[in-house]
């Protein structure tokens, strides 16, 4: 394992908790980006929800692969996590936010935008408080 700046590798419980909470929070828009278009095309709510939930199945599989390849992944992990975070923010802003404020949306309101801002603020607070 590669040591940190201090020469010691330490992962605190609060850092692990912050990461787990961040992953859990990002799963909501990930599932929604699958479920919403399916439901709008006529797929039942239950089936759309199940497909959205299934999108999270790759995370435990990728987690196991990461554990097996930790020696090689740890040095590039900050870059991989930055890419993943940027990709998720792009998907949320490009797809979900534009969909909720479109004129075709009959329930046009600022609620979606406000919830996006609250979610982003929550992630930043968790990062500072627990990271």
Backbone atoms as SQL, in Angstrom:
CREATE TABLE atoms (id INTEGER PRIMARY KEY, chain TEXT, resi INTEGER, resn TEXT, atom TEXT, x REAL, y REAL, z REAL);
INSERT INTO atoms VALUES
  (1, 'A', 1, 'UNK', 'N', 0.838, -1.189, 0.000),
  (2, 'A', 1, 'UNK', 'CA', 0.000, 0.000, 0.000),
  (3, 'A', 1, 'UNK', 'C', 0.875, 1.241, 0.000),
  (4, 'A', 2, 'UNK', 'N', 0.408, 2.237, -0.646),
  (5, 'A', 2, 'UNK', 'CA', 1.141, 3.486, -0.696),
  (6, 'A', 2, 'UNK', 'C', 0.771, 4.328, 0.513),
  (7, 'A', 3, 'UNK', 'N', 1.754, 4.907, 1.158),
  (8, 'A', 3, 'UNK', 'CA', 1.507, 5.731, 2.328),
  (9, 'A', 3, 'UNK', 'C', 1.044, 7.117, 1.915),
  (10, 'A', 4, 'UNK', 'N', 0.334, 7.776, 2.821),
  (11, 'A', 4, 'UNK', 'CA', -0.138, 9.130, 2.569),
  (12, 'A', 4, 'UNK', 'C', 0.994, 10.133, 2.705),
  (13, 'A', 5, 'UNK', 'N', 0.649, 11.402, 2.794),
  (14, 'A', 5, 'UNK', 'CA', 1.661, 12.458, 2.903),
  (15, 'A', 5, 'UNK', 'C', 2.496, 12.315, 4.166),
  (16, 'A', 6, 'UNK', 'N', 1.899, 11.789, 5.218),
  (17, 'A', 6, 'UNK', 'CA', 2.618, 11.658, 6.481),
  (18, 'A', 6, 'UNK', 'C', 3.420, 10.371, 6.557),
  (19, 'A', 7, 'UNK', 'N', 3.268, 9.498, 5.569),
  (20, 'A', 7, 'UNK', 'CA', 3.974, 8.232, 5.585),
  (21, 'A', 7, 'UNK', 'C', 3.192, 7.124, 6.262),
  (22, 'A', 8, 'UNK', 'N', 2.008, 7.427, 6.763),
  (23, 'A', 8, 'UNK', 'CA', 1.188, 6.450, 7.460),
  (24, 'A', 8, 'UNK', 'C', -0.154, 6.334, 6.741),
  (25, 'A', 9, 'UNK', 'N', -0.596, 5.103, 6.530),
  (26, 'A', 9, 'UNK', 'CA', -1.894, 4.875, 5.913),
  (27, 'A', 9, 'UNK', 'C', -2.919, 4.735, 7.027),
  (28, 'A', 10, 'UNK', 'N', -3.871, 5.666, 7.060),
  (29, 'A', 10, 'UNK', 'CA', -4.931, 5.610, 8.061),
  (30, 'A', 10, 'UNK', 'C', -6.246, 5.954, 7.398),
  (31, 'A', 11, 'UNK', 'N', -7.223, 5.094, 7.615),
  (32, 'A', 11, 'UNK', 'CA', -8.565, 5.365, 7.132),
  (33, 'A', 11, 'UNK', 'C', -9.456, 5.372, 8.358),
  (34, 'A', 12, 'UNK', 'N', -9.991, 6.522, 8.678),
  (35, 'A', 12, 'UNK', 'CA', -10.822, 6.626, 9.880),
  (36, 'A', 12, 'UNK', 'C', -12.234, 6.133, 9.605),
  (37, 'A', 13, 'UNK', 'N', -12.928, 5.813, 10.675),
  (38, 'A', 13, 'UNK', 'CA', -14.317, 5.374, 10.554),
  (39, 'A', 13, 'UNK', 'C', -15.179, 6.498, 9.991),
  (40, 'A', 14, 'UNK', 'N', -14.879, 7.738, 10.349),
  (41, 'A', 14, 'UNK', 'CA', -15.676, 8.859, 9.838),
  (42, 'A', 14, 'UNK', 'C', -15.462, 9.043, 8.335),
  (43, 'A', 15, 'UNK', 'N', -14.252, 8.795, 7.841),
  (44, 'A', 15, 'UNK', 'CA', -14.005, 8.890, 6.401),
  (45, 'A', 15, 'UNK', 'C', -14.761, 7.787, 5.663),
  (46, 'A', 16, 'UNK', 'N', -14.759, 6.582, 6.219),
  (47, 'A', 16, 'UNK', 'CA', -15.499, 5.482, 5.605),
  (48, 'A', 16, 'UNK', 'C', -16.997, 5.767, 5.630),
  (49, 'A', 17, 'UNK', 'N', -17.496, 6.331, 6.736),
  (50, 'A', 17, 'UNK', 'CA', -18.914, 6.684, 6.840),
  (51, 'A', 17, 'UNK', 'C', -19.284, 7.762, 5.832),
  (52, 'A', 18, 'UNK', 'N', -18.437, 8.769, 5.683),
  (53, 'A', 18, 'UNK', 'CA', -18.703, 9.834, 4.708),
  (54, 'A', 18, 'UNK', 'C', -18.782, 9.271, 3.299),
  (55, 'A', 19, 'UNK', 'N', -17.898, 8.355, 2.975),
  (56, 'A', 19, 'UNK', 'CA', -17.915, 7.733, 1.656),
  (57, 'A', 19, 'UNK', 'C', -19.182, 6.901, 1.461),
  (58, 'A', 20, 'UNK', 'N', -19.554, 6.133, 2.465),
  (59, 'A', 20, 'UNK', 'CA', -20.765, 5.307, 2.362),
  (60, 'A', 20, 'UNK', 'C', -22.012, 6.161, 2.211),
  (61, 'A', 21, 'UNK', 'N', -22.092, 7.261, 2.953),
  (62, 'A', 21, 'UNK', 'CA', -23.248, 8.163, 2.838),
  (63, 'A', 21, 'UNK', 'C', -23.272, 8.814, 1.463),
  (64, 'A', 22, 'UNK', 'N', -22.110, 9.220, 0.981),
  (65, 'A', 22, 'UNK', 'CA', -22.029, 9.823, -0.355),
  (66, 'A', 22, 'UNK', 'C', -22.482, 8.864, -1.444),
  (67, 'A', 23, 'UNK', 'N', -22.072, 7.615, -1.334),
  (68, 'A', 23, 'UNK', 'CA', -22.487, 6.613, -2.311),
  (69, 'A', 23, 'UNK', 'C', -23.989, 6.392, -2.237),
  (70, 'A', 24, 'UNK', 'N', -24.516, 6.318, -1.017),
  (71, 'A', 24, 'UNK', 'CA', -25.963, 6.107, -0.857),
  (72, 'A', 24, 'UNK', 'C', -26.763, 7.268, -1.430),
  (73, 'A', 25, 'UNK', 'N', -26.304, 8.492, -1.195),
  (74, 'A', 25, 'UNK', 'CA', -27.028, 9.664, -1.701),
  (75, 'A', 25, 'UNK', 'C', -26.989, 9.713, -3.219),
  (76, 'A', 26, 'UNK', 'N', -25.860, 9.386, -3.814),
  (77, 'A', 26, 'UNK', 'CA', -25.772, 9.445, -5.276),
  (78, 'A', 26, 'UNK', 'C', -26.578, 8.354, -5.947),
  (79, 'A', 27, 'UNK', 'N', -26.971, 7.331, -5.210),
  (80, 'A', 27, 'UNK', 'CA', -27.780, 6.269, -5.801),
  (81, 'A', 27, 'UNK', 'C', -29.186, 6.738, -6.154),
  (82, 'A', 28, 'UNK', 'N', -29.703, 7.746, -5.470),
  (83, 'A', 28, 'UNK', 'CA', -31.050, 8.226, -5.772),
  (84, 'A', 28, 'UNK', 'C', -31.149, 8.788, -7.190),
  (85, 'A', 29, 'UNK', 'N', -30.297, 9.744, -7.583),
  (86, 'A', 29, 'UNK', 'CA', -30.404, 10.223, -8.970),
  (87, 'A', 29, 'UNK', 'C', -30.022, 9.156, -9.995),
  (88, 'A', 30, 'UNK', 'N', -29.135, 8.251, -9.613),
  (89, 'A', 30, 'UNK', 'CA', -28.750, 7.183, -10.535),
  (90, 'A', 30, 'UNK', 'C', -29.942, 6.285, -10.849),
  (91, 'A', 31, 'UNK', 'N', -30.689, 5.920, -9.832),
  (92, 'A', 31, 'UNK', 'CA', -31.881, 5.108, -10.046),
  (93, 'A', 31, 'UNK', 'C', -32.975, 5.887, -10.750),
  (94, 'A', 32, 'UNK', 'N', -33.084, 7.177, -10.421),
  (95, 'A', 32, 'UNK', 'CA', -34.120, 8.014, -11.038),
  (96, 'A', 32, 'UNK', 'C', -33.874, 8.215, -12.527),
  (97, 'A', 33, 'UNK', 'N', -32.617, 8.313, -12.924),
  (98, 'A', 33, 'UNK', 'CA', -32.307, 8.555, -14.325),
  (99, 'A', 33, 'UNK', 'C', -32.687, 7.346, -15.175),
  (100, 'A', 34, 'UNK', 'N', -32.812, 6.179, -14.562),
  (101, 'A', 34, 'UNK', 'CA', -33.282, 4.990, -15.256),
  (102, 'A', 34, 'UNK', 'C', -34.802, 4.880, -15.154),
  (103, 'A', 35, 'UNK', 'N', -35.338, 5.072, -13.969),
  (104, 'A', 35, 'UNK', 'CA', -36.764, 4.851, -13.711),
  (105, 'A', 35, 'UNK', 'C', -37.671, 5.855, -14.412),
  (106, 'A', 36, 'UNK', 'N', -37.304, 7.116, -14.385),
  (107, 'A', 36, 'UNK', 'CA', -38.184, 8.158, -14.933),
  (108, 'A', 36, 'UNK', 'C', -38.447, 7.982, -16.430),
  (109, 'A', 37, 'UNK', 'N', -37.430, 7.810, -17.268),
  (110, 'A', 37, 'UNK', 'CA', -37.709, 7.626, -18.696),
  (111, 'A', 37, 'UNK', 'C', -38.501, 6.342, -18.981),
  (112, 'A', 38, 'UNK', 'N', -38.215, 5.279, -18.232),
  (113, 'A', 38, 'UNK', 'CA', -38.955, 4.039, -18.437),
  (114, 'A', 38, 'UNK', 'C', -40.437, 4.230, -18.132),
  (115, 'A', 39, 'UNK', 'N', -40.716, 4.894, -17.008),
  (116, 'A', 39, 'UNK', 'CA', -42.108, 5.123, -16.636),
  (117, 'A', 39, 'UNK', 'C', -42.811, 6.043, -17.634),
  (118, 'A', 40, 'UNK', 'N', -42.089, 7.039, -18.143),
  (119, 'A', 40, 'UNK', 'CA', -42.698, 7.954, -19.113),
  (120, 'A', 40, 'UNK', 'C', -42.992, 7.255, -20.447),
  (121, 'A', 41, 'UNK', 'N', -42.323, 6.128, -20.716),
  (122, 'A', 41, 'UNK', 'CA', -42.560, 5.356, -21.946),
  (123, 'A', 41, 'UNK', 'C', -43.586, 4.241, -21.739),
  (124, 'A', 42, 'UNK', 'N', -44.237, 4.201, -20.573),
  (125, 'A', 42, 'UNK', 'CA', -45.317, 3.252, -20.357),
  (126, 'A', 42, 'UNK', 'C', -44.994, 2.046, -19.492),
  (127, 'A', 43, 'UNK', 'N', -43.770, 1.929, -19.022),
  (128, 'A', 43, 'UNK', 'CA', -43.430, 0.823, -18.130),
  (129, 'A', 43, 'UNK', 'C', -44.063, 1.108, -16.774),
  (130, 'A', 44, 'UNK', 'N', -44.564, 0.075, -16.111),
  (131, 'A', 44, 'UNK', 'CA', -45.242, 0.273, -14.827),
  (132, 'A', 44, 'UNK', 'C', -44.295, 0.896, -13.796),
  (133, 'A', 45, 'UNK', 'N', -44.897, 1.534, -12.797),
  (134, 'A', 45, 'UNK', 'CA', -44.087, 2.163, -11.750),
  (135, 'A', 45, 'UNK', 'C', -43.232, 1.137, -11.021),
  (136, 'A', 46, 'UNK', 'N', -43.814, -0.006, -10.709),
  (137, 'A', 46, 'UNK', 'CA', -43.090, -1.046, -9.973),
  (138, 'A', 46, 'UNK', 'C', -41.905, -1.567, -10.784),
  (139, 'A', 47, 'UNK', 'N', -42.124, -1.853, -12.053),
  (140, 'A', 47, 'UNK', 'CA', -41.052, -2.374, -12.913),
  (141, 'A', 47, 'UNK', 'C', -39.969, -1.307, -13.106),
  (142, 'A', 48, 'UNK', 'N', -40.374, -0.053, -13.316),
  (143, 'A', 48, 'UNK', 'CA', -39.403, 1.038, -13.467),
  (144, 'A', 48, 'UNK', 'C', -38.569, 1.189, -12.213),
  (145, 'A', 49, 'UNK', 'N', -39.222, 1.106, -11.064),
  (146, 'A', 49, 'UNK', 'CA', -38.514, 1.218, -9.788),
  (147, 'A', 49, 'UNK', 'C', -37.519, 0.071, -9.625),
  (148, 'A', 50, 'UNK', 'N', -37.932, -1.134, -9.965),
  (149, 'A', 50, 'UNK', 'CA', -37.035, -2.297, -9.854),
  (150, 'A', 50, 'UNK', 'C', -35.812, -2.141, -10.760),
  (151, 'A', 51, 'UNK', 'N', -36.017, -1.669, -11.976),
  (152, 'A', 51, 'UNK', 'CA', -34.881, -1.440, -12.873),
  (153, 'A', 51, 'UNK', 'C', -33.954, -0.369, -12.305),
  (154, 'A', 52, 'UNK', 'N', -34.522, 0.677, -11.728),
  (155, 'A', 52, 'UNK', 'CA', -33.707, 1.723, -11.111),
  (156, 'A', 52, 'UNK', 'C', -32.890, 1.192, -9.949),
  (157, 'A', 53, 'UNK', 'N', -33.514, 0.329, -9.136),
  (158, 'A', 53, 'UNK', 'CA', -32.809, -0.265, -8.003),
  (159, 'A', 53, 'UNK', 'C', -31.685, -1.179, -8.487),
  (160, 'A', 54, 'UNK', 'N', -31.928, -1.904, -9.565),
  (161, 'A', 54, 'UNK', 'CA', -30.912, -2.824, -10.094),
  (162, 'A', 54, 'UNK', 'C', -29.664, -2.107, -10.602),
  (163, 'A', 55, 'UNK', 'N', -29.779, -0.811, -10.909),
  (164, 'A', 55, 'UNK', 'CA', -28.585, -0.091, -11.367),
  (165, 'A', 55, 'UNK', 'C', -27.507, -0.031, -10.296),
  (166, 'A', 56, 'UNK', 'N', -27.898, -0.201, -9.035),
  (167, 'A', 56, 'UNK', 'CA', -26.930, -0.169, -7.946),
  (168, 'A', 56, 'UNK', 'C', -26.181, -1.470, -7.743),
  (169, 'A', 57, 'UNK', 'N', -26.549, -2.533, -8.470),
  (170, 'A', 57, 'UNK', 'CA', -25.928, -3.840, -8.267),
  (171, 'A', 57, 'UNK', 'C', -24.452, -3.850, -8.680),
  (172, 'A', 58, 'UNK', 'N', -24.069, -2.941, -9.553),
  (173, 'A', 58, 'UNK', 'CA', -22.669, -2.920, -10.000),
  (174, 'A', 58, 'UNK', 'C', -21.729, -2.450, -8.890),
  (175, 'A', 59, 'UNK', 'N', -22.245, -1.716, -7.916),
  (176, 'A', 59, 'UNK', 'CA', -21.365, -1.159, -6.884),
  (177, 'A', 59, 'UNK', 'C', -20.735, -2.226, -5.993),
  (178, 'A', 60, 'UNK', 'N', -21.502, -3.189, -5.462),
  (179, 'A', 60, 'UNK', 'CA', -20.824, -4.219, -4.672),
  (180, 'A', 60, 'UNK', 'C', -19.862, -5.068, -5.505),
  (181, 'A', 61, 'UNK', 'N', -20.212, -5.318, -6.756),
  (182, 'A', 61, 'UNK', 'CA', -19.328, -6.093, -7.635),
  (183, 'A', 61, 'UNK', 'C', -18.028, -5.323, -7.870),
  (184, 'A', 62, 'UNK', 'N', -18.159, -4.038, -8.191),
  (185, 'A', 62, 'UNK', 'CA', -16.961, -3.213, -8.401),
  (186, 'A', 62, 'UNK', 'C', -16.163, -3.067, -7.106),
  (187, 'A', 63, 'UNK', 'N', -16.858, -3.036, -5.966),
  (188, 'A', 63, 'UNK', 'CA', -16.169, -2.965, -4.678),
  (189, 'A', 63, 'UNK', 'C', -15.299, -4.186, -4.427),
  (190, 'A', 64, 'UNK', 'N', -15.820, -5.356, -4.746),
  (191, 'A', 64, 'UNK', 'CA', -15.029, -6.584, -4.583),
  (192, 'A', 64, 'UNK', 'C', -13.817, -6.599, -5.516),
  (193, 'A', 65, 'UNK', 'N', -14.022, -6.172, -6.752),
  (194, 'A', 65, 'UNK', 'CA', -12.903, -6.098, -7.698),
  (195, 'A', 65, 'UNK', 'C', -11.855, -5.110, -7.195),
  (196, 'A', 66, 'UNK', 'N', -12.321, -3.990, -6.653),
  (197, 'A', 66, 'UNK', 'CA', -11.401, -2.980, -6.118),
  (198, 'A', 66, 'UNK', 'C', -10.595, -3.541, -4.955),
  (199, 'A', 67, 'UNK', 'N', -11.251, -4.304, -4.072),
  (200, 'A', 67, 'UNK', 'CA', -10.517, -4.923, -2.960),
  (201, 'A', 67, 'UNK', 'C', -9.439, -5.872, -3.463),
  (202, 'A', 68, 'UNK', 'N', -9.774, -6.634, -4.485),
  (203, 'A', 68, 'UNK', 'CA', -8.807, -7.583, -5.036),
  (204, 'A', 68, 'UNK', 'C', -7.626, -6.878, -5.715),
  (205, 'A', 69, 'UNK', 'N', -7.894, -5.724, -6.306),
  (206, 'A', 69, 'UNK', 'CA', -6.851, -4.991, -7.036),
  (207, 'A', 69, 'UNK', 'C', -6.378, -3.739, -6.292),
  (208, 'A', 70, 'UNK', 'N', -6.568, -3.699, -4.981),
  (209, 'A', 70, 'UNK', 'CA', -6.276, -2.491, -4.190),
  (210, 'A', 70, 'UNK', 'C', -4.853, -1.985, -4.388),
  (211, 'A', 71, 'UNK', 'N', -3.906, -2.877, -4.476),
  (212, 'A', 71, 'UNK', 'CA', -2.503, -2.469, -4.616),
  (213, 'A', 71, 'UNK', 'C', -2.299, -1.581, -5.860),
  (214, 'A', 72, 'UNK', 'N', -3.032, -1.875, -6.917),
  (215, 'A', 72, 'UNK', 'CA', -2.875, -1.129, -8.162),
  (216, 'A', 72, 'UNK', 'C', -3.803, 0.085, -8.249),
  (217, 'A', 73, 'UNK', 'N', -4.924, 0.011, -7.551),
  (218, 'A', 73, 'UNK', 'CA', -5.941, 1.054, -7.668),
  (219, 'A', 73, 'UNK', 'C', -5.688, 2.231, -6.731),
  (220, 'A', 74, 'UNK', 'N', -5.145, 1.966, -5.549),
  (221, 'A', 74, 'UNK', 'CA', -4.970, 3.033, -4.557),
  (222, 'A', 74, 'UNK', 'C', -4.190, 4.231, -5.090),
  (223, 'A', 75, 'UNK', 'N', -3.112, 4.064, -5.840),
  (224, 'A', 75, 'UNK', 'CA', -2.395, 5.250, -6.327),
  (225, 'A', 75, 'UNK', 'C', -3.220, 6.141, -7.262),
  (226, 'A', 76, 'UNK', 'N', -4.148, 5.560, -8.003),
  (227, 'A', 76, 'UNK', 'CA', -4.947, 6.361, -8.943),
  (228, 'A', 76, 'UNK', 'C', -6.365, 6.608, -8.437),
  (229, 'A', 77, 'UNK', 'N', -6.660, 6.187, -7.210),
  (230, 'A', 77, 'UNK', 'CA', -7.998, 6.312, -6.662),
  (231, 'A', 77, 'UNK', 'C', -8.527, 7.748, -6.641),
  (232, 'A', 78, 'UNK', 'N', -7.738, 8.750, -6.263),
  (233, 'A', 78, 'UNK', 'CA', -8.276, 10.120, -6.294),
  (234, 'A', 78, 'UNK', 'C', -8.754, 10.538, -7.687),
  (235, 'A', 79, 'UNK', 'N', -8.058, 10.120, -8.717),
  (236, 'A', 79, 'UNK', 'CA', -8.448, 10.459, -10.077),
  (237, 'A', 79, 'UNK', 'C', -9.722, 9.723, -10.482),
  (238, 'A', 80, 'UNK', 'N', -9.811, 8.456, -10.114),
  (239, 'A', 80, 'UNK', 'CA', -11.010, 7.680, -10.425),
  (240, 'A', 80, 'UNK', 'C', -12.237, 8.245, -9.718),
  (241, 'A', 81, 'UNK', 'N', -12.086, 8.611, -8.441),
  (242, 'A', 81, 'UNK', 'CA', -13.208, 9.167, -7.692),
  (243, 'A', 81, 'UNK', 'C', -13.611, 10.539, -8.232),
  (244, 'A', 82, 'UNK', 'N', -12.643, 11.335, -8.623),
  (245, 'A', 82, 'UNK', 'CA', -12.951, 12.640, -9.211),
  (246, 'A', 82, 'UNK', 'C', -13.720, 12.481, -10.508),
  (247, 'A', 83, 'UNK', 'N', -13.297, 11.534, -11.327),
  (248, 'A', 83, 'UNK', 'CA', -14.005, 11.269, -12.578),
  (249, 'A', 83, 'UNK', 'C', -15.434, 10.807, -12.312),
  (250, 'A', 84, 'UNK', 'N', -15.607, 9.906, -11.355),
  (251, 'A', 84, 'UNK', 'CA', -16.946, 9.396, -11.027),
  (252, 'A', 84, 'UNK', 'C', -17.847, 10.522, -10.515),
  (253, 'A', 85, 'UNK', 'N', -17.317, 11.370, -9.662),
  (254, 'A', 85, 'UNK', 'CA', -18.111, 12.481, -9.128),
  (255, 'A', 85, 'UNK', 'C', -18.500, 13.449, -10.244),
  (256, 'A', 86, 'UNK', 'N', -17.562, 13.763, -11.101),
  (257, 'A', 86, 'UNK', 'CA', -17.858, 14.664, -12.214),
  (258, 'A', 86, 'UNK', 'C', -18.886, 14.086, -13.169),
  (259, 'A', 87, 'UNK', 'N', -18.783, 12.798, -13.426),
  (260, 'A', 87, 'UNK', 'CA', -19.751, 12.144, -14.312),
  (261, 'A', 87, 'UNK', 'C', -21.150, 12.169, -13.701),
  (262, 'A', 88, 'UNK', 'N', -21.244, 11.929, -12.413),
  (263, 'A', 88, 'UNK', 'CA', -22.560, 11.925, -11.757),
  (264, 'A', 88, 'UNK', 'C', -23.161, 13.331, -11.737),
  (265, 'A', 89, 'UNK', 'N', -22.363, 14.323, -11.449),
  (266, 'A', 89, 'UNK', 'CA', -22.877, 15.698, -11.457),
  (267, 'A', 89, 'UNK', 'C', -23.342, 16.060, -12.863),
  (268, 'A', 90, 'UNK', 'N', -22.593, 15.652, -13.873),
  (269, 'A', 90, 'UNK', 'CA', -22.989, 15.933, -15.249),
  (270, 'A', 90, 'UNK', 'C', -24.339, 15.297, -15.576),
  (271, 'A', 91, 'UNK', 'N', -24.499, 14.020, -15.216),
  (272, 'A', 91, 'UNK', 'CA', -25.755, 13.323, -15.505),
  (273, 'A', 91, 'UNK', 'C', -26.916, 14.006, -14.799),
  (274, 'A', 92, 'UNK', 'N', -26.742, 14.340, -13.544),
  (275, 'A', 92, 'UNK', 'CA', -27.828, 14.964, -12.785),
  (276, 'A', 92, 'UNK', 'C', -28.203, 16.310, -13.391),
  (277, 'A', 93, 'UNK', 'N', -27.210, 17.137, -13.642),
  (278, 'A', 93, 'UNK', 'CA', -27.508, 18.471, -14.157),
  (279, 'A', 93, 'UNK', 'C', -28.039, 18.406, -15.583),
  (280, 'A', 94, 'UNK', 'N', -27.422, 17.598, -16.424),
  (281, 'A', 94, 'UNK', 'CA', -27.810, 17.538, -17.831),
  (282, 'A', 94, 'UNK', 'C', -29.166, 16.893, -18.040),
  (283, 'A', 95, 'UNK', 'N', -29.443, 15.810, -17.333),
  (284, 'A', 95, 'UNK', 'CA', -30.664, 15.054, -17.584),
  (285, 'A', 95, 'UNK', 'C', -31.797, 15.398, -16.621),
  (286, 'A', 96, 'UNK', 'N', -31.546, 15.288, -15.335),
  (287, 'A', 96, 'UNK', 'CA', -32.641, 15.457, -14.376),
  (288, 'A', 96, 'UNK', 'C', -33.073, 16.908, -14.222),
  (289, 'A', 97, 'UNK', 'N', -32.123, 17.820, -14.049),
  (290, 'A', 97, 'UNK', 'CA', -32.492, 19.215, -13.826),
  (291, 'A', 97, 'UNK', 'C', -33.160, 19.788, -15.075),
  (292, 'A', 98, 'UNK', 'N', -32.633, 19.480, -16.255),
  (293, 'A', 98, 'UNK', 'CA', -33.249, 20.018, -17.470),
  (294, 'A', 98, 'UNK', 'C', -34.644, 19.428, -17.679),
  (295, 'A', 99, 'UNK', 'N', -34.862, 18.178, -17.295),
  (296, 'A', 99, 'UNK', 'CA', -36.171, 17.538, -17.434),
  (297, 'A', 99, 'UNK', 'C', -37.197, 18.166, -16.500),
  (298, 'A', 100, 'UNK', 'N', -36.785, 18.497, -15.280),
  (299, 'A', 100, 'UNK', 'CA', -37.758, 19.004, -14.327),
  (300, 'A', 100, 'UNK', 'C', -38.118, 20.464, -14.577),
  (301, 'A', 101, 'UNK', 'N', -37.319, 21.190, -15.320),
  (302, 'A', 101, 'UNK', 'CA', -37.659, 22.585, -15.588),
  (303, 'A', 101, 'UNK', 'C', -38.118, 22.811, -17.025),
  (304, 'A', 102, 'UNK', 'N', -38.324, 21.726, -17.776),
  (305, 'A', 102, 'UNK', 'CA', -38.779, 21.891, -19.147),
  (306, 'A', 102, 'UNK', 'C', -40.221, 22.375, -19.173),
  (307, 'A', 103, 'UNK', 'N', -40.570, 23.049, -20.225),
  (308, 'A', 103, 'UNK', 'CA', -41.921, 23.578, -20.339),
  (309, 'A', 103, 'UNK', 'C', -42.945, 22.476, -20.554),
  (310, 'A', 104, 'UNK', 'N', -42.508, 21.322, -21.024),
  (311, 'A', 104, 'UNK', 'CA', -43.415, 20.191, -21.216),
  (312, 'A', 104, 'UNK', 'C', -43.853, 19.606, -19.877),
  (313, 'A', 105, 'UNK', 'N', -43.049, 19.827, -18.857),
  (314, 'A', 105, 'UNK', 'CA', -43.362, 19.313, -17.531),
  (315, 'A', 105, 'UNK', 'C', -44.514, 20.134, -16.955),
  (316, 'A', 106, 'UNK', 'N', -45.655, 19.494, -16.736),
  (317, 'A', 106, 'UNK', 'CA', -46.846, 20.204, -16.283),
  (318, 'A', 106, 'UNK', 'C', -46.705, 20.737, -14.864),
  (319, 'A', 107, 'UNK', 'N', -45.890, 20.118, -14.058),
  (320, 'A', 107, 'UNK', 'CA', -45.731, 20.552, -12.673),
  (321, 'A', 107, 'UNK', 'C', -44.465, 21.396, -12.526),
  (322, 'A', 108, 'UNK', 'N', -44.251, 22.285, -13.458),
  (323, 'A', 108, 'UNK', 'CA', -43.057, 23.143, -13.448),
  (324, 'A', 108, 'UNK', 'C', -43.000, 23.937, -12.143),
  (325, 'A', 109, 'UNK', 'N', -41.924, 23.772, -11.421),
  (326, 'A', 109, 'UNK', 'CA', -41.720, 24.528, -10.192),
  (327, 'A', 109, 'UNK', 'C', -40.230, 24.605, -9.918),
  (328, 'A', 110, 'UNK', 'N', -39.889, 25.340, -8.916),
  (329, 'A', 110, 'UNK', 'CA', -38.491, 25.461, -8.531),
  (330, 'A', 110, 'UNK', 'C', -38.094, 24.412, -7.505),
  (331, 'A', 111, 'UNK', 'N', -39.014, 23.536, -7.140),
  (332, 'A', 111, 'UNK', 'CA', -38.752, 22.533, -6.113),
  (333, 'A', 111, 'UNK', 'C', -37.568, 21.641, -6.483),
  (334, 'A', 112, 'UNK', 'N', -37.508, 21.185, -7.720),
  (335, 'A', 112, 'UNK', 'CA', -36.414, 20.321, -8.141),
  (336, 'A', 112, 'UNK', 'C', -35.064, 21.006, -8.051),
  (337, 'A', 113, 'UNK', 'N', -35.020, 22.254, -8.469),
  (338, 'A', 113, 'UNK', 'CA', -33.770, 23.005, -8.408),
  (339, 'A', 113, 'UNK', 'C', -33.347, 23.230, -6.963),
  (340, 'A', 114, 'UNK', 'N', -34.306, 23.548, -6.116),
  (341, 'A', 114, 'UNK', 'CA', -34.013, 23.766, -4.701),
  (342, 'A', 114, 'UNK', 'C', -33.513, 22.470, -4.057),
  (343, 'A', 115, 'UNK', 'N', -34.145, 21.348, -4.384),
  (344, 'A', 115, 'UNK', 'CA', -33.717, 20.066, -3.825),
  (345, 'A', 115, 'UNK', 'C', -32.318, 19.694, -4.317),
  (346, 'A', 116, 'UNK', 'N', -32.019, 20.023, -5.573),
  (347, 'A', 116, 'UNK', 'CA', -30.673, 19.791, -6.082),
  (348, 'A', 116, 'UNK', 'C', -29.653, 20.590, -5.271),
  (349, 'A', 117, 'UNK', 'N', -29.962, 21.850, -5.010),
  (350, 'A', 117, 'UNK', 'CA', -29.043, 22.690, -4.236),
  (351, 'A', 117, 'UNK', 'C', -28.890, 22.176, -2.809),
  (352, 'A', 118, 'UNK', 'N', -29.988, 21.726, -2.198),
  (353, 'A', 118, 'UNK', 'CA', -29.917, 21.187, -0.841),
  (354, 'A', 118, 'UNK', 'C', -29.057, 19.923, -0.821),
  (355, 'A', 119, 'UNK', 'N', -29.264, 19.042, -1.810),
  (356, 'A', 119, 'UNK', 'CA', -28.467, 17.821, -1.883),
  (357, 'A', 119, 'UNK', 'C', -26.991, 18.100, -2.064),
  (358, 'A', 120, 'UNK', 'N', -26.674, 19.045, -2.939),
  (359, 'A', 120, 'UNK', 'CA', -25.272, 19.402, -3.158),
  (360, 'A', 120, 'UNK', 'C', -24.668, 19.989, -1.888),
  (361, 'A', 121, 'UNK', 'N', -25.420, 20.862, -1.220),
  (362, 'A', 121, 'UNK', 'CA', -24.943, 21.461, 0.032),
  (363, 'A', 121, 'UNK', 'C', -24.731, 20.395, 1.102),
  (364, 'A', 122, 'UNK', 'N', -25.654, 19.428, 1.175),
  (365, 'A', 122, 'UNK', 'CA', -25.509, 18.343, 2.141),
  (366, 'A', 122, 'UNK', 'C', -24.237, 17.548, 1.880),
  (367, 'A', 123, 'UNK', 'N', -23.957, 17.249, 0.623),
  (368, 'A', 123, 'UNK', 'CA', -22.739, 16.521, 0.293),
  (369, 'A', 123, 'UNK', 'C', -21.488, 17.299, 0.686),
  (370, 'A', 124, 'UNK', 'N', -21.508, 18.597, 0.458),
  (371, 'A', 124, 'UNK', 'CA', -20.341, 19.411, 0.824),
  (372, 'A', 124, 'UNK', 'C', -20.168, 19.467, 2.340),
  (373, 'A', 125, 'UNK', 'N', -21.282, 19.581, 3.076),
  (374, 'A', 125, 'UNK', 'CA', -21.196, 19.592, 4.551),
  (375, 'A', 125, 'UNK', 'C', -20.678, 18.257, 5.071),
  (376, 'A', 126, 'UNK', 'N', -21.163, 17.145, 4.495),
  (377, 'A', 126, 'UNK', 'CA', -20.660, 15.834, 4.922),
  (378, 'A', 126, 'UNK', 'C', -19.185, 15.680, 4.619),
  (379, 'A', 127, 'UNK', 'N', -18.765, 16.191, 3.489),
  (380, 'A', 127, 'UNK', 'CA', -17.357, 16.110, 3.118),
  (381, 'A', 127, 'UNK', 'C', -16.474, 16.865, 4.116),
  (382, 'A', 128, 'UNK', 'N', -16.920, 18.055, 4.496),
  (383, 'A', 128, 'UNK', 'CA', -16.125, 18.863, 5.421),
  (384, 'A', 128, 'UNK', 'C', -16.203, 18.290, 6.843),
  (385, 'A', 129, 'UNK', 'N', -17.417, 17.904, 7.281),
  (386, 'A', 129, 'UNK', 'CA', -17.600, 17.452, 8.654),
  (387, 'A', 129, 'UNK', 'C', -16.982, 16.078, 8.916),
  (388, 'A', 130, 'UNK', 'N', -17.114, 15.173, 7.966),
  (389, 'A', 130, 'UNK', 'CA', -16.663, 13.808, 8.192),
  (390, 'A', 130, 'UNK', 'C', -15.380, 13.453, 7.450),
  (391, 'A', 131, 'UNK', 'N', -14.951, 14.325, 6.540),
  (392, 'A', 131, 'UNK', 'CA', -13.780, 14.006, 5.729),
  (393, 'A', 131, 'UNK', 'C', -12.550, 14.520, 6.328);
